[in-house]
């Protein structure tokens, strides 16, 4: 099985391409897991490879597991590379947040002919940072969308609660209807 790794700095996207043992002109961009080598990404790739489909497992970037202002140009660059490798058909798959990313990418790029989005939202969320901050593993990215394209954040729904800065209760956003 052929395996090629991609780095953001040199290739325009971060991920790993796995070519099916059987010749195939079809591929799926799998937006699963926090890294192309984590358990969820490997399980997803194994399933598609078992069906005879090439897989490009993509994630945000090394050492950044947050989903904020993710440039859709990365998926666009991946599609171009996949086509240059002889893949005639390209699908995209994602779960939860990456399911929303998959739906959004499919609405922008006509070369995506199959979309698998498991439990996505029907709108774009505010971006999310991940790491360690004031005892939190995840918090809203201030003023950032989940997705970004051509130099602009895509319109997004802000979270009702924002990250606290003093250790007190999380302040509710007054500009969100119904709160």
C-alpha positions in Angstrom: 0.0 0.0 0.0 1.4 3.4 -1.0 1.4 6.0 1.8 2.4 9.7 1.3 2.5 12.3 4.1 1.8 16.0 3.5 2.9 19.0 5.5 1.1 22.3 5.6 4.2 24.4 4.9 5.3 22.5 1.8 2.1 21.0 0.4 -0.7 23.4 1.4 -2.5 20.8 3.6 -1.7 18.4 6.4 -2.5 14.7 6.0 -1.7 11.3 4.7 -2.6 9.6 1.4 -3.2 5.9 1.4 -3.6 4.2 -2.0 -5.8 1.1 -2.2 -4.1 -2.2 -3.1 -6.7 -2.5 -6.0 -6.3 0.2 -8.7 -8.9 2.9 -8.1 -9.7 6.2 -9.6 -11.8 7.2 -6.6 -10.8 8.7 -3.3 -12.3 10.1 -0.1 -10.9 13.0 1.8 -11.5 11.8 5.4 -11.7 14.5 8.0 -11.6 12.2 10.9 -9.6 12.5 14.1 -7.1 15.1 15.3 -4.2 13.7 13.3 -3.9 11.4 10.2 -2.3 8.8 12.5 -4.8 8.7 15.4 -7.1 5.8 16.0 -10.2 7.3 14.4 -8.4 8.4 11.3 -6.8 5.0 10.9 -10.1 3.2 11.4 -11.8 5.4 8.9 -9.0 4.9 6.3 -9.0 1.1 6.9 -12.8 1.0 6.2 -12.5 2.9 2.9 -9.4 1.0 1.8 -11.3 -2.2 2.4 -13.9 -1.0 -0.1 -11.1 -0.3 -2.7 -11.2 3.4 -2.3 -8.1 5.6 -1.9 -8.0 7.8 1.2 -6.6 11.2 2.0 -6.8 11.5 5.8 -6.6 15.2 6.7 -6.6 17.2 9.9 -6.1 20.8 11.0 -2.3 20.9 11.5 0.5 19.5 13.7 0.1 20.6 17.3 -3.2 22.4 16.6 -6.2 20.3 17.4 -8.6 23.3 17.4 -11.1 24.1 14.7 -11.0 27.8 14.0 -10.6 29.7 10.8 -9.8 26.4 9.0 -9.0 27.5 5.4 -11.1 25.7 2.8 -8.1 26.3 0.4 -6.5 23.3 2.1 -9.3 21.1 0.9 -9.1 22.8 -2.5 -5.3 22.1 -2.7 -5.9 18.5 -1.7 -8.5 18.0 -4.5 -6.1 19.4 -7.1 -3.3 17.0 -5.9 -5.7 14.0 -5.9 -6.8 14.8 -9.5 -3.1 15.1 -10.5 -2.6 11.5 -9.2 -5.4 10.2 -11.5 -8.3 10.2 -9.1 -11.4 10.9 -11.2 -13.9 11.0 -8.4 -13.5 12.7 -5.0 -15.6 12.3 -2.0 -15.4 13.9 1.5 -16.4 12.5 4.9 -16.5 14.0 8.3 -18.1 13.5 11.8 -19.6 16.1 14.0 -17.6 19.3 13.5 -15.7 17.8 10.6 -19.1 16.7 9.2 -20.0 20.4 9.1 -16.7 21.1 7.4 -17.3 18.3 4.8 -20.8 19.8 4.0 -19.4 23.2 3.6 -16.5 22.1 1.4 -18.9 20.2 -0.8 -21.0 23.3 -1.3 -17.9 25.2 -2.4 -16.1 22.7 -4.6 -18.0 21.0 -7.5 -15.3 18.4 -7.8 -16.6 16.7 -4.7 -19.1 14.2 -5.9 -19.8 12.3 -2.7 -20.4 13.8 0.8 -20.7 11.7 4.0 -21.5 14.0 6.9 -22.3 12.2 10.1 -24.1 14.3 12.8 -23.2 17.7 11.3 -24.9 21.0 12.1 -26.8 22.8 9.5 -24.9 26.0 10.2 -21.3 27.0 10.8 -20.2 27.4 14.4 -17.8 29.9 16.0 -14.3 28.5 16.0 -13.0 26.4 18.9 -9.5 26.4 20.4 -8.1 23.3 22.1 -5.3 22.9 24.6 -5.0 23.9 28.2 -6.3 27.3 29.4 -7.6 28.0 32.9 -8.4 24.4 33.4 -10.4 24.1 30.2 -9.5 21.7 27.3 -11.6 23.6 24.8 -13.0 27.2 24.5 -14.5 29.5 21.9 -12.1 31.2 19.5 -12.8 34.9 20.1 -14.1 36.4 16.8 -13.2 33.4 14.7 -15.4 31.2 12.5 -15.0 27.5 12.1 -14.1 28.0 8.4 -12.2 30.6 6.3 -12.1 31.0 2.5 -10.3 33.5 0.3 -9.2 35.7 3.1 -12.6 35.9 4.9 -14.2 34.0 7.7 -17.4 32.3 6.7 -20.5 33.7 8.5 -21.0 31.7 11.8 -23.2 31.3 14.8 -21.4 32.5 17.9 -21.6 30.4 21.1 -24.0 31.8 23.8 -21.3 31.3 26.4 -17.8 32.6 26.0 -14.6 31.7 27.9 -14.3 33.2 31.3 -11.2 35.3 32.1 -11.5 35.7 35.8 -12.3 32.2 36.9 -15.9 33.1 37.7 -19.1 32.1 35.9 -19.2 32.1 32.1 -20.9 35.3 30.9 -23.8 34.9 28.6 -23.8 36.8 25.3 -26.5 39.5 25.3 -26.7 39.6 21.5 -27.9 36.0 21.1 -31.7 35.9 20.7 -33.5 33.9 23.3 -31.0 34.6 26.1 
